[in-house]
Amino acid sequence: MIRGAARGLFQSARQVRRAAAKQNLKQRRVQATGGRPGDTRRTVCDLAREESIITNQQKQAFGRTRCVEAVRTSRRLLQLHV
């Protein structure tokens, strides 16, 4: 099956071929840039992500622990005042 045919059930054959060609072009560009999607604009973002001290996953975990601690302290305060 041509790639992209599953995306739109009512696409014409020409639209499917153009979508497949576009996807192939993107993949070739990714391989040429060393596995990074997009052009040189993305390399700055990639470098920033690689060099960043804290990852997004760590930020989320940190936020969750802060939220849990806040709930626990508020419960303790409510118990003290009752």
mmCIF file of the N, C-alpha and C atoms, coordinates in Angstrom:
data_MODEL
# 
_entry.id   MODEL 
# 
loop_
_atom_site.group_PDB 
_atom_site.id 
_atom_site.type_symbol 
_atom_site.label_atom_id 
_atom_site.label_alt_id 
_atom_site.label_comp_id 
_atom_site.label_asym_id 
_atom_site.label_entity_id 
_atom_site.label_seq_id 
_atom_site.pdbx_PDB_ins_code 
_atom_site.Cartn_x 
_atom_site.Cartn_y 
_atom_site.Cartn_z 
_atom_site.occupancy 
_atom_site.B_iso_or_equiv 
_atom_site.pdbx_formal_charge 
_atom_site.auth_seq_id 
_atom_site.auth_comp_id 
_atom_site.auth_asym_id 
_atom_site.auth_atom_id 
_atom_site.pdbx_PDB_model_num 
ATOM 1   N N  . MET A 1 1  ? 0.844   -1.190 0.000  1.00 0.00 ? 1  MET A N  1 
ATOM 2   C CA . MET A 1 1  ? 0.000   0.000  0.000  1.00 0.00 ? 1  MET A CA 1 
ATOM 3   C C  . MET A 1 1  ? 0.883   1.244  0.000  1.00 0.00 ? 1  MET A C  1 
ATOM 4   N N  . ILE A 1 2  ? 0.498   2.240  -0.748 1.00 0.00 ? 2  ILE A N  1 
ATOM 5   C CA . ILE A 1 2  ? 1.268   3.479  -0.811 1.00 0.00 ? 2  ILE A CA 1 
ATOM 6   C C  . ILE A 1 2  ? 1.159   4.196  0.527  1.00 0.00 ? 2  ILE A C  1 
ATOM 7   N N  . ARG A 1 3  ? 2.305   4.682  1.005  1.00 0.00 ? 3  ARG A N  1 
ATOM 8   C CA . ARG A 1 3  ? 2.321   5.382  2.279  1.00 0.00 ? 3  ARG A CA 1 
ATOM 9   C C  . ARG A 1 3  ? 1.436   6.623  2.194  1.00 0.00 ? 3  ARG A C  1 
ATOM 10  N N  . GLY A 1 4  ? 0.597   6.828  3.186  1.00 0.00 ? 4  GLY A N  1 
ATOM 11  C CA . GLY A 1 4  ? -0.287  7.978  3.186  1.00 0.00 ? 4  GLY A CA 1 
ATOM 12  C C  . GLY A 1 4  ? -1.701  7.626  2.774  1.00 0.00 ? 4  GLY A C  1 
ATOM 13  N N  . ALA A 1 5  ? -1.900  6.456  2.191  1.00 0.00 ? 5  ALA A N  1 
ATOM 14  C CA . ALA A 1 5  ? -3.243  6.068  1.753  1.00 0.00 ? 5  ALA A CA 1 
ATOM 15  C C  . ALA A 1 5  ? -4.157  5.833  2.948  1.00 0.00 ? 5  ALA A C  1 
ATOM 16  N N  . ALA A 1 6  ? -3.585  5.355  4.037  1.00 0.00 ? 6  ALA A N  1 
ATOM 17  C CA . ALA A 1 6  ? -4.390  5.090  5.224  1.00 0.00 ? 6  ALA A CA 1 
ATOM 18  C C  . ALA A 1 6  ? -4.827  6.384  5.902  1.00 0.00 ? 6  ALA A C  1 
ATOM 19  N N  . ARG A 1 7  ? -4.084  7.463  5.664  1.00 0.00 ? 7  ARG A N  1 
ATOM 20  C CA . ARG A 1 7  ? -4.388  8.739  6.315  1.00 0.00 ? 7  ARG A CA 1 
ATOM 21  C C  . ARG A 1 7  ? -5.745  9.284  5.900  1.00 0.00 ? 7  ARG A C  1 
ATOM 22  N N  . GLY A 1 8  ? -5.954  9.395  4.599  1.00 0.00 ? 8  GLY A N  1 
ATOM 23  C CA . GLY A 1 8  ? -7.211  9.948  4.120  1.00 0.00 ? 8  GLY A CA 1 
ATOM 24  C C  . GLY A 1 8  ? -7.914  8.945  3.238  1.00 0.00 ? 8  GLY A C  1 
ATOM 25  N N  . LEU A 1 9  ? -9.060  8.502  3.664  1.00 0.00 ? 9  LEU A N  1 
ATOM 26  C CA . LEU A 1 9  ? -9.777  7.467  2.932  1.00 0.00 ? 9  LEU A CA 1 
ATOM 27  C C  . LEU A 1 9  ? -10.249 7.975  1.576  1.00 0.00 ? 9  LEU A C  1 
ATOM 28  N N  . PHE A 1 10 ? -10.561 9.273  1.499  1.00 0.00 ? 10 PHE A N  1 
ATOM 29  C CA . PHE A 1 10 ? -11.125 9.826  0.279  1.00 0.00 ? 10 PHE A CA 1 
ATOM 30  C C  . PHE A 1 10 ? -10.111 10.653 -0.506 1.00 0.00 ? 10 PHE A C  1 
ATOM 31  N N  . GLN A 1 11 ? -8.823  10.415 -0.287 1.00 0.00 ? 11 GLN A N  1 
ATOM 32  C CA . GLN A 1 11 ? -7.807  11.121 -1.056 1.00 0.00 ? 11 GLN A CA 1 
ATOM 33  C C  . GLN A 1 11 ? -7.719  10.533 -2.455 1.00 0.00 ? 11 GLN A C  1 
ATOM 34  N N  . SER A 1 12 ? -7.416  11.394 -3.411 1.00 0.00 ? 12 SER A N  1 
ATOM 35  C CA . SER A 1 12 ? -7.216  10.900 -4.774 1.00 0.00 ? 12 SER A CA 1 
ATOM 36  C C  . SER A 1 12 ? -5.840  10.246 -4.863 1.00 0.00 ? 12 SER A C  1 
ATOM 37  N N  . ALA A 1 13 ? -5.627  9.486  -5.923 1.00 0.00 ? 13 ALA A N  1 
ATOM 38  C CA . ALA A 1 13 ? -4.338  8.812  -6.113 1.00 0.00 ? 13 ALA A CA 1 
ATOM 39  C C  . ALA A 1 13 ? -3.215  9.837  -6.230 1.00 0.00 ? 13 ALA A C  1 
ATOM 40  N N  . ARG A 1 14 ? -3.505  10.969 -6.874 1.00 0.00 ? 14 ARG A N  1 
ATOM 41  C CA . ARG A 1 14 ? -2.490  12.020 -7.027 1.00 0.00 ? 14 ARG A CA 1 
ATOM 42  C C  . ARG A 1 14 ? -2.096  12.602 -5.667 1.00 0.00 ? 14 ARG A C  1 
ATOM 43  N N  . GLN A 1 15 ? -3.102  12.847 -4.802 1.00 0.00 ? 15 GLN A N  1 
ATOM 44  C CA . GLN A 1 15 ? -2.814  13.383 -3.466 1.00 0.00 ? 15 GLN A CA 1 
ATOM 45  C C  . GLN A 1 15 ? -1.977  12.398 -2.659 1.00 0.00 ? 15 GLN A C  1 
ATOM 46  N N  . VAL A 1 16 ? -2.295  11.117 -2.783 1.00 0.00 ? 16 VAL A N  1 
ATOM 47  C CA . VAL A 1 16 ? -1.550  10.083 -2.060 1.00 0.00 ? 16 VAL A CA 1 
ATOM 48  C C  . VAL A 1 16 ? -0.106  10.041 -2.544 1.00 0.00 ? 16 VAL A C  1 
ATOM 49  N N  . ARG A 1 17 ? 0.096   10.098 -3.877 1.00 0.00 ? 17 ARG A N  1 
ATOM 50  C CA . ARG A 1 17 ? 1.458   10.088 -4.429 1.00 0.00 ? 17 ARG A CA 1 
ATOM 51  C C  . ARG A 1 17 ? 2.248   11.307 -3.974 1.00 0.00 ? 17 ARG A C  1 
ATOM 52  N N  . ARG A 1 18 ? 1.605   12.471 -3.989 1.00 0.00 ? 18 ARG A N  1 
ATOM 53  C CA . ARG A 1 18 ? 2.294   13.702 -3.568 1.00 0.00 ? 18 ARG A CA 1 
ATOM 54  C C  . ARG A 1 18 ? 2.660   13.644 -2.085 1.00 0.00 ? 18 ARG A C  1 
ATOM 55  N N  . ALA A 1 19 ? 1.744   13.107 -1.255 1.00 0.00 ? 19 ALA A N  1 
ATOM 56  C CA . ALA A 1 19 ? 2.019   12.980 0.176  1.00 0.00 ? 19 ALA A CA 1 
ATOM 57  C C  . ALA A 1 19 ? 3.174   12.016 0.418  1.00 0.00 ? 19 ALA A C  1 
ATOM 58  N N  . ALA A 1 20 ? 3.196   10.914 -0.340 1.00 0.00 ? 20 ALA A N  1 
ATOM 59  C CA . ALA A 1 20 ? 4.274   9.934  -0.197 1.00 0.00 ? 20 ALA A CA 1 
ATOM 60  C C  . ALA A 1 20 ? 5.605   10.537 -0.625 1.00 0.00 ? 20 ALA A C  1 
ATOM 61  N N  . ALA A 1 21 ? 5.596   11.300 -1.725 1.00 0.00 ? 21 ALA A N  1 
ATOM 62  C CA . ALA A 1 21 ? 6.826   11.942 -2.200 1.00 0.00 ? 21 ALA A CA 1 
ATOM 63  C C  . ALA A 1 21 ? 7.330   12.965 -1.185 1.00 0.00 ? 21 ALA A C  1 
ATOM 64  N N  . LYS A 1 22 ? 6.407   13.704 -0.602 1.00 0.00 ? 22 LYS A N  1 
ATOM 65  C CA . LYS A 1 22 ? 6.772   14.707 0.412  1.00 0.00 ? 22 LYS A CA 1 
ATOM 66  C C  . LYS A 1 22 ? 7.388   14.034 1.637  1.00 0.00 ? 22 LYS A C  1 
ATOM 67  N N  . GLN A 1 23 ? 6.787   12.922 2.065  1.00 0.00 ? 23 GLN A N  1 
ATOM 68  C CA . GLN A 1 23 ? 7.299   12.182 3.220  1.00 0.00 ? 23 GLN A CA 1 
ATOM 69  C C  . GLN A 1 23 ? 8.688   11.626 2.934  1.00 0.00 ? 23 GLN A C  1 
ATOM 70  N N  . ASN A 1 24 ? 8.888   11.089 1.730  1.00 0.00 ? 24 ASN A N  1 
ATOM 71  C CA . ASN A 1 24 ? 10.204  10.561 1.350  1.00 0.00 ? 24 ASN A CA 1 
ATOM 72  C C  . ASN A 1 24 ? 11.249  11.660 1.343  1.00 0.00 ? 24 ASN A C  1 
ATOM 73  N N  . LEU A 1 25 ? 10.867  12.840 0.849  1.00 0.00 ? 25 LEU A N  1 
ATOM 74  C CA . LEU A 1 25 ? 11.778  13.979 0.826  1.00 0.00 ? 25 LEU A CA 1 
ATOM 75  C C  . LEU A 1 25 ? 12.189  14.372 2.245  1.00 0.00 ? 25 LEU A C  1 
ATOM 76  N N  . LYS A 1 26 ? 11.211  14.382 3.156  1.00 0.00 ? 26 LYS A N  1 
ATOM 77  C CA . LYS A 1 26 ? 11.503  14.707 4.559  1.00 0.00 ? 26 LYS A CA 1 
ATOM 78  C C  . LYS A 1 26 ? 12.470  13.693 5.163  1.00 0.00 ? 26 LYS A C  1 
ATOM 79  N N  . GLN A 1 27 ? 12.220  12.409 4.880  1.00 0.00 ? 27 GLN A N  1 
ATOM 80  C CA . GLN A 1 27 ? 13.081  11.365 5.439  1.00 0.00 ? 27 GLN A CA 1 
ATOM 81  C C  . GLN A 1 27 ? 14.497  11.463 4.896  1.00 0.00 ? 27 GLN A C  1 
ATOM 82  N N  . ARG A 1 28 ? 14.630  11.772 3.594  1.00 0.00 ? 28 ARG A N  1 
ATOM 83  C CA . ARG A 1 28 ? 15.967  11.944 3.015  1.00 0.00 ? 28 ARG A CA 1 
ATOM 84  C C  . ARG A 1 28 ? 16.689  13.121 3.654  1.00 0.00 ? 28 ARG A C  1 
ATOM 85  N N  . ARG A 1 29 ? 15.942  14.192 3.923  1.00 0.00 ? 29 ARG A N  1 
ATOM 86  C CA . ARG A 1 29 ? 16.530  15.374 4.549  1.00 0.00 ? 29 ARG A CA 1 
ATOM 87  C C  . ARG A 1 29 ? 17.006  15.049 5.970  1.00 0.00 ? 29 ARG A C  1 
ATOM 88  N N  . VAL A 1 30 ? 16.220  14.247 6.685  1.00 0.00 ? 30 VAL A N  1 
ATOM 89  C CA . VAL A 1 30 ? 16.590  13.835 8.043  1.00 0.00 ? 30 VAL A CA 1 
ATOM 90  C C  . VAL A 1 30 ? 17.869  13.013 8.009  1.00 0.00 ? 30 VAL A C  1 
ATOM 91  N N  . GLN A 1 31 ? 17.968  12.082 7.060  1.00 0.00 ? 31 GLN A N  1 
ATOM 92  C CA . GLN A 1 31 ? 19.165  11.246 6.951  1.00 0.00 ? 31 GLN A CA 1 
ATOM 93  C C  . GLN A 1 31 ? 20.380  12.081 6.585  1.00 0.00 ? 31 GLN A C  1 
ATOM 94  N N  . ALA A 1 32 ? 20.197  13.093 5.759  1.00 0.00 ? 32 ALA A N  1 
ATOM 95  C CA . ALA A 1 32 ? 21.313  13.938 5.327  1.00 0.00 ? 32 ALA A CA 1 
ATOM 96  C C  . ALA A 1 32 ? 21.835  14.805 6.463  1.00 0.00 ? 32 ALA A C  1 
ATOM 97  N N  . THR A 1 33 ? 20.940  15.218 7.379  1.00 0.00 ? 33 THR A N  1 
ATOM 98  C CA . THR A 1 33 ? 21.363  16.081 8.492  1.00 0.00 ? 33 THR A CA 1 
ATOM 99  C C  . THR A 1 33 ? 21.808  15.286 9.709  1.00 0.00 ? 33 THR A C  1 
ATOM 100 N N  . GLY A 1 34 ? 21.902  13.986 9.570  1.00 0.00 ? 34 GLY A N  1 
ATOM 101 C CA . GLY A 1 34 ? 22.390  13.169 10.687 1.00 0.00 ? 34 GLY A CA 1 
ATOM 102 C C  . GLY A 1 34 ? 21.313  12.782 11.668 1.00 0.00 ? 34 GLY A C  1 
ATOM 103 N N  . GLY A 1 35 ? 20.110  12.524 11.197 1.00 0.00 ? 35 GLY A N  1 
ATOM 104 C CA . GLY A 1 35 ? 19.055  12.034 12.078 1.00 0.00 ? 35 GLY A CA 1 
ATOM 105 C C  . GLY A 1 35 ? 18.225  13.106 12.731 1.00 0.00 ? 35 GLY A C  1 
ATOM 106 N N  . ARG A 1 36 ? 18.494  14.373 12.435 1.00 0.00 ? 36 ARG A N  1 
ATOM 107 C CA . ARG A 1 36 ? 17.704  15.442 13.035 1.00 0.00 ? 36 ARG A CA 1 
ATOM 108 C C  . ARG A 1 36 ? 16.636  15.903 12.052 1.00 0.00 ? 36 ARG A C  1 
ATOM 109 N N  . PRO A 1 37 ? 15.377  15.991 12.488 1.00 0.00 ? 37 PRO A N  1 
ATOM 110 C CA . PRO A 1 37 ? 14.338  16.465 11.573 1.00 0.00 ? 37 PRO A CA 1 
ATOM 111 C C  . PRO A 1 37 ? 14.468  17.965 11.330 1.00 0.00 ? 37 PRO A C  1 
ATOM 112 N N  . GLY A 1 38 ? 14.125  18.406 10.149 1.00 0.00 ? 38 GLY A N  1 
ATOM 113 C CA . GLY A 1 38 ? 14.153  19.836 9.858  1.00 0.00 ? 38 GLY A CA 1 
ATOM 114 C C  . GLY A 1 38 ? 15.495  20.306 9.364  1.00 0.00 ? 38 GLY A C  1 
ATOM 115 N N  . ASP A 1 39 ? 15.643  21.598 9.228  1.00 0.00 ? 39 ASP A N  1 
ATOM 116 C CA . ASP A 1 39 ? 16.871  22.198 8.707  1.00 0.00 ? 39 ASP A CA 1 
ATOM 117 C C  . ASP A 1 39 ? 17.792  22.607 9.845  1.00 0.00 ? 39 ASP A C  1 
ATOM 118 N N  . THR A 1 40 ? 18.721  23.514 9.543  1.00 0.00 ? 40 THR A N  1 
ATOM 119 C CA . THR A 1 40 ? 19.701  23.943 10.546 1.00 0.00 ? 40 THR A CA 1 
ATOM 120 C C  . THR A 1 40 ? 19.050  24.691 11.697 1.00 0.00 ? 40 THR A C  1 
ATOM 121 N N  . ARG A 1 41 ? 17.844  25.208 11.479 1.00 0.00 ? 41 ARG A N  1 
ATOM 122 C CA . ARG A 1 41 ? 17.138  25.902 12.565 1.00 0.00 ? 41 ARG A CA 1 
ATOM 123 C C  . ARG A 1 41 ? 16.939  24.980 13.759 1.00 0.00 ? 41 ARG A C  1 
ATOM 124 N N  . ARG A 1 42 ? 16.702  23.699 13.470 1.00 0.00 ? 42 ARG A N  1 
ATOM 125 C CA . ARG A 1 42 ? 16.441  22.741 14.543 1.00 0.00 ? 42 ARG A CA 1 
ATOM 126 C C  . ARG A 1 42 ? 17.700  22.387 15.319 1.00 0.00 ? 42 ARG A C  1 
ATOM 127 N N  . THR A 1 43 ? 18.863  22.522 14.725 1.00 0.00 ? 43 THR A N  1 
ATOM 128 C CA . THR A 1 43 ? 20.082  22.103 15.412 1.00 0.00 ? 43 THR A CA 1 
ATOM 129 C C  . THR A 1 43 ? 20.316  22.939 16.664 1.00 0.00 ? 43 THR A C  1 
ATOM 130 N N  . VAL A 1 44 ? 19.932  24.198 16.630 1.00 0.00 ? 44 VAL A N  1 
ATOM 131 C CA . VAL A 1 44 ? 20.087  25.051 17.809 1.00 0.00 ? 44 VAL A CA 1 
ATOM 132 C C  . VAL A 1 44 ? 19.215  24.528 18.937 1.00 0.00 ? 44 VAL A C  1 
ATOM 133 N N  . CYS A 1 45 ? 17.983  24.144 18.599 1.00 0.00 ? 45 CYS A N  1 
ATOM 134 C CA . CYS A 1 45 ? 17.077  23.584 19.606 1.00 0.00 ? 45 CYS A CA 1 
ATOM 135 C C  . CYS A 1 45 ? 17.621  22.271 20.156 1.00 0.00 ? 45 CYS A C  1 
ATOM 136 N N  . ASP A 1 46 ? 18.159  21.449 19.251 1.00 0.00 ? 46 ASP A N  1 
ATOM 137 C CA . ASP A 1 46 ? 18.712  20.165 19.677 1.00 0.00 ? 46 ASP A CA 1 
ATOM 138 C C  . ASP A 1 46 ? 19.894  20.360 20.615 1.00 0.00 ? 46 ASP A C  1 
ATOM 139 N N  . LEU A 1 47 ? 20.766  21.291 20.270 1.00 0.00 ? 47 LEU A N  1 
ATOM 140 C CA . LEU A 1 47 ? 21.917  21.566 21.135 1.00 0.00 ? 47 LEU A CA 1 
ATOM 141 C C  . LEU A 1 47 ? 21.463  22.061 22.494 1.00 0.00 ? 47 LEU A C  1 
ATOM 142 N N  . ALA A 1 48 ? 20.485  22.949 22.501 1.00 0.00 ? 48 ALA A N  1 
ATOM 143 C CA . ALA A 1 48 ? 19.975  23.472 23.768 1.00 0.00 ? 48 ALA A CA 1 
ATOM 144 C C  . ALA A 1 48 ? 19.384  22.352 24.611 1.00 0.00 ? 48 ALA A C  1 
ATOM 145 N N  . ARG A 1 49 ? 18.677  21.430 23.941 1.00 0.00 ? 49 ARG A N  1 
ATOM 146 C CA . ARG A 1 49 ? 18.067  20.322 24.670 1.00 0.00 ? 49 ARG A CA 1 
ATOM 147 C C  . ARG A 1 49 ? 19.141  19.394 25.233 1.00 0.00 ? 49 ARG A C  1 
ATOM 148 N N  . GLU A 1 50 ? 20.180  19.132 24.424 1.00 0.00 ? 50 GLU A N  1 
ATOM 149 C CA . GLU A 1 50 ? 21.251  18.243 24.875 1.00 0.00 ? 50 GLU A CA 1 
ATOM 150 C C  . GLU A 1 50 ? 22.051  18.863 26.010 1.00 0.00 ? 50 GLU A C  1 
ATOM 151 N N  . GLU A 1 51 ? 22.244  20.176 25.959 1.00 0.00 ? 51 GLU A N  1 
ATOM 152 C CA . GLU A 1 51 ? 23.057  20.856 26.961 1.00 0.00 ? 51 GLU A CA 1 
ATOM 153 C C  . GLU A 1 51 ? 22.264  21.261 28.199 1.00 0.00 ? 51 GLU A C  1 
ATOM 154 N N  . SER A 1 52 ? 20.939  21.151 28.143 1.00 0.00 ? 52 SER A N  1 
ATOM 155 C CA . SER A 1 52 ? 20.136  21.625 29.270 1.00 0.00 ? 52 SER A CA 1 
ATOM 156 C C  . SER A 1 52 ? 20.403  20.774 30.503 1.00 0.00 ? 52 SER A C  1 
ATOM 157 N N  . ILE A 1 53 ? 20.386  21.421 31.635 1.00 0.00 ? 53 ILE A N  1 
ATOM 158 C CA . ILE A 1 53 ? 20.700  20.754 32.897 1.00 0.00 ? 53 ILE A CA 1 
ATOM 159 C C  . ILE A 1 53 ? 19.534  19.870 33.327 1.00 0.00 ? 53 ILE A C  1 
ATOM 160 N N  . ILE A 1 54 ? 18.332  20.368 33.162 1.00 0.00 ? 54 ILE A N  1 
ATOM 161 C CA . ILE A 1 54 ? 17.156  19.629 33.607 1.00 0.00 ? 54 ILE A CA 1 
ATOM 162 C C  . ILE A 1 54 ? 16.278  19.315 32.395 1.00 0.00 ? 54 ILE A C  1 
ATOM 163 N N  . THR A 1 55 ? 15.827  18.078 32.308 1.00 0.00 ? 55 THR A N  1 
ATOM 164 C CA . THR A 1 55 ? 14.992  17.681 31.175 1.00 0.00 ? 55 THR A CA 1 
ATOM 165 C C  . THR A 1 55 ? 13.529  17.960 31.493 1.00 0.00 ? 55 THR A C  1 
ATOM 166 N N  . ASN A 1 56 ? 12.706  17.866 30.469 1.00 0.00 ? 56 ASN A N  1 
ATOM 167 C CA . ASN A 1 56 ? 11.279  18.099 30.639 1.00 0.00 ? 56 ASN A CA 1 
ATOM 168 C C  . ASN A 1 56 ? 10.678  17.070 31.590 1.00 0.00 ? 56 ASN A C  1 
ATOM 169 N N  . GLN A 1 57 ? 11.148  15.825 31.482 1.00 0.00 ? 57 GLN A N  1 
ATOM 170 C CA . GLN A 1 57 ? 10.647  14.757 32.350 1.00 0.00 ? 57 GLN A CA 1 
ATOM 171 C C  . GLN A 1 57 ? 10.996  15.054 33.810 1.00 0.00 ? 57 GLN A C  1 
ATOM 172 N N  . GLN A 1 58 ? 12.209  15.557 34.034 1.00 0.00 ? 58 GLN A N  1 
ATOM 173 C CA . GLN A 1 58 ? 12.608  15.911 35.391 1.00 0.00 ? 58 GLN A CA 1 
ATOM 174 C C  . GLN A 1 58 ? 11.771  17.068 35.918 1.00 0.00 ? 58 GLN A C  1 
ATOM 175 N N  . LYS A 1 59 ? 11.463  18.031 35.043 1.00 0.00 ? 59 LYS A N  1 
ATOM 176 C CA . LYS A 1 59 ? 10.612  19.154 35.450 1.00 0.00 ? 59 LYS A CA 1 
ATOM 177 C C  . LYS A 1 59 ? 9.247   18.660 35.891 1.00 0.00 ? 59 LYS A C  1 
ATOM 178 N N  . GLN A 1 60 ? 8.690   17.708 35.124 1.00 0.00 ? 60 GLN A N  1 
ATOM 179 C CA . GLN A 1 60 ? 7.373   17.175 35.457 1.00 0.00 ? 60 GLN A CA 1 
ATOM 180 C C  . GLN A 1 60 ? 7.406   16.435 36.790 1.00 0.00 ? 60 GLN A C  1 
ATOM 181 N N  . ALA A 1 61 ? 8.453   15.629 37.007 1.00 0.00 ? 61 ALA A N  1 
ATOM 182 C CA . ALA A 1 61 ? 8.579   14.886 38.262 1.00 0.00 ? 61 ALA A CA 1 
ATOM 183 C C  . ALA A 1 61 ? 8.722   15.847 39.434 1.00 0.00 ? 61 ALA A C  1 
ATOM 184 N N  . PHE A 1 62 ? 9.509   16.905 39.229 1.00 0.00 ? 62 PHE A N  1 
ATOM 185 C CA . PHE A 1 62 ? 9.705   17.907 40.270 1.00 0.00 ? 62 PHE A CA 1 
ATOM 186 C C  . PHE A 1 62 ? 8.385   18.598 40.596 1.00 0.00 ? 62 PHE A C  1 
ATOM 187 N N  . GLY A 1 63 ? 7.620   18.931 39.568 1.00 0.00 ? 63 GLY A N  1 
ATOM 188 C CA . GLY A 1 63 ? 6.316   19.572 39.763 1.00 0.00 ? 63 GLY A CA 1 
ATOM 189 C C  . GLY A 1 63 ? 5.358   18.670 40.509 1.00 0.00 ? 63 GLY A C  1 
ATOM 190 N N  . ARG A 1 64 ? 5.384   17.359 40.188 1.00 0.00 ? 64 ARG A N  1 
ATOM 191 C CA . ARG A 1 64 ? 4.502   16.414 40.879 1.00 0.00 ? 64 ARG A CA 1 
ATOM 192 C C  . ARG A 1 64 ? 4.841   16.324 42.356 1.00 0.00 ? 64 ARG A C  1 
ATOM 193 N N  . THR A 1 65 ? 6.142   16.234 42.681 1.00 0.00 ? 65 THR A N  1 
ATOM 194 C CA . THR A 1 65 ? 6.527   16.131 44.092 1.00 0.00 ? 65 THR A CA 1 
ATOM 195 C C  . THR A 1 65 ? 6.157   17.400 44.844 1.00 0.00 ? 65 THR A C  1 
ATOM 196 N N  . ARG A 1 66 ? 6.336   18.557 44.211 1.00 0.00 ? 66 ARG A N  1 
ATOM 197 C CA . ARG A 1 66 ? 5.946   19.815 44.861 1.00 0.00 ? 66 ARG A CA 1 
ATOM 198 C C  . ARG A 1 66 ? 4.454   19.846 45.125 1.00 0.00 ? 66 ARG A C  1 
ATOM 199 N N  . CYS A 1 67 ? 3.669   19.351 44.159 1.00 0.00 ? 67 CYS A N  1 
ATOM 200 C CA . CYS A 1 67 ? 2.214   19.326 44.298 1.00 0.00 ? 67 CYS A CA 1 
ATOM 201 C C  . CYS A 1 67 ? 1.803   18.395 45.438 1.00 0.00 ? 67 CYS A C  1 
ATOM 202 N N  . VAL A 1 68 ? 2.417   17.209 45.494 1.00 0.00 ? 68 VAL A N  1 
ATOM 203 C CA . VAL A 1 68 ? 2.102   16.236 46.548 1.00 0.00 ? 68 VAL A CA 1 
ATOM 204 C C  . VAL A 1 68 ? 2.473   16.805 47.913 1.00 0.00 ? 68 VAL A C  1 
ATOM 205 N N  . GLU A 1 69 ? 3.642   17.445 48.002 1.00 0.00 ? 69 GLU A N  1 
ATOM 206 C CA . GLU A 1 69 ? 4.060   18.045 49.271 1.00 0.00 ? 69 GLU A CA 1 
ATOM 207 C C  . GLU A 1 69 ? 3.109   19.153 49.696 1.00 0.00 ? 69 GLU A C  1 
ATOM 208 N N  . ALA A 1 70 ? 2.647   19.954 48.752 1.00 0.00 ? 70 ALA A N  1 
ATOM 209 C CA . ALA A 1 70 ? 1.716   21.039 49.068 1.00 0.00 ? 70 ALA A CA 1 
ATOM 210 C C  . ALA A 1 70 ? 0.403   20.490 49.605 1.00 0.00 ? 70 ALA A C  1 
ATOM 211 N N  . VAL A 1 71 ? -0.079  19.400 49.002 1.00 0.00 ? 71 VAL A N  1 
ATOM 212 C CA . VAL A 1 71 ? -1.327  18.787 49.463 1.00 0.00 ? 71 VAL A CA 1 
ATOM 213 C C  . VAL A 1 71 ? -1.142  18.234 50.866 1.00 0.00 ? 71 VAL A C  1 
ATOM 214 N N  . ARG A 1 72 ? -0.015  17.576 51.113 1.00 0.00 ? 72 ARG A N  1 
ATOM 215 C CA . ARG A 1 72 ? 0.241   17.005 52.441 1.00 0.00 ? 72 ARG A CA 1 
ATOM 216 C C  . ARG A 1 72 ? 0.321   18.090 53.509 1.00 0.00 ? 72 ARG A C  1 
ATOM 217 N N  . THR A 1 73 ? 1.041   19.163 53.213 1.00 0.00 ? 73 THR A N  1 
ATOM 218 C CA . THR A 1 73 ? 1.165   20.236 54.211 1.00 0.00 ? 73 THR A CA 1 
ATOM 219 C C  . THR A 1 73 ? -0.176  20.913 54.458 1.00 0.00 ? 73 THR A C  1 
ATOM 220 N N  . SER A 1 74 ? -0.985  21.084 53.418 1.00 0.00 ? 74 SER A N  1 
ATOM 221 C CA . SER A 1 74 ? -2.298  21.710 53.619 1.00 0.00 ? 74 SER A CA 1 
ATOM 222 C C  . SER A 1 74 ? -3.192  20.807 54.462 1.00 0.00 ? 74 SER A C  1 
ATOM 223 N N  . ARG A 1 75 ? -3.091  19.491 54.269 1.00 0.00 ? 75 ARG A N  1 
ATOM 224 C CA . ARG A 1 75 ? -3.879  18.567 55.097 1.00 0.00 ? 75 ARG A CA 1 
ATOM 225 C C  . ARG A 1 75 ? -3.438  18.634 56.552 1.00 0.00 ? 75 ARG A C  1 
ATOM 226 N N  . ARG A 1 76 ? -2.117  18.706 56.759 1.00 0.00 ? 76 ARG A N  1 
ATOM 227 C CA . ARG A 1 76 ? -1.605  18.820 58.129 1.00 0.00 ? 76 ARG A CA 1 
ATOM 228 C C  . ARG A 1 76 ? -2.099  20.101 58.788 1.00 0.00 ? 76 ARG A C  1 
ATOM 229 N N  . LEU A 1 77 ? -2.053  21.191 58.054 1.00 0.00 ? 77 LEU A N  1 
ATOM 230 C CA . LEU A 1 77 ? -2.510  22.468 58.598 1.00 0.00 ? 77 LEU A CA 1 
ATOM 231 C C  . LEU A 1 77 ? -3.996  22.425 58.928 1.00 0.00 ? 77 LEU A C  1 
ATOM 232 N N  . LEU A 1 78 ? -4.784  21.777 58.079 1.00 0.00 ? 78 LEU A N  1 
ATOM 233 C CA . LEU A 1 78 ? -6.216  21.651 58.342 1.00 0.00 ? 78 LEU A CA 1 
ATOM 234 C C  . LEU A 1 78 ? -6.464  20.818 59.594 1.00 0.00 ? 78 LEU A C  1 
ATOM 235 N N  . GLN A 1 79 ? -5.675  19.764 59.793 1.00 0.00 ? 79 GLN A N  1 
ATOM 236 C CA . GLN A 1 79 ? -5.842  18.919 60.974 1.00 0.00 ? 79 GLN A CA 1 
ATOM 237 C C  . GLN A 1 79 ? -5.472  19.679 62.239 1.00 0.00 ? 79 GLN A C  1 
ATOM 238 N N  . LEU A 1 80 ? -4.466  20.542 62.156 1.00 0.00 ? 80 LEU A N  1 
ATOM 239 C CA . LEU A 1 80 ? -4.051  21.317 63.321 1.00 0.00 ? 80 LEU A CA 1 
ATOM 240 C C  . LEU A 1 80 ? -5.104  22.342 63.722 1.00 0.00 ? 80 LEU A C  1 
ATOM 241 N N  . HIS A 1 81 ? -5.773  22.919 62.748 1.00 0.00 ? 81 HIS A N  1 
ATOM 242 C CA . HIS A 1 81 ? -6.746  23.974 63.039 1.00 0.00 ? 81 HIS A CA 1 
ATOM 243 C C  . HIS A 1 81 ? -8.111  23.436 63.434 1.00 0.00 ? 81 HIS A C  1 
ATOM 244 N N  . VAL A 1 82 ? -8.353  22.152 63.254 1.00 0.00 ? 82 VAL A N  1 
ATOM 245 C CA . VAL A 1 82 ? -9.671  21.589 63.582 1.00 0.00 ? 82 VAL A CA 1 
ATOM 246 C C  . VAL A 1 82 ? -9.746  21.193 65.015 1.00 0.00 ? 82 VAL A C  1 
# 
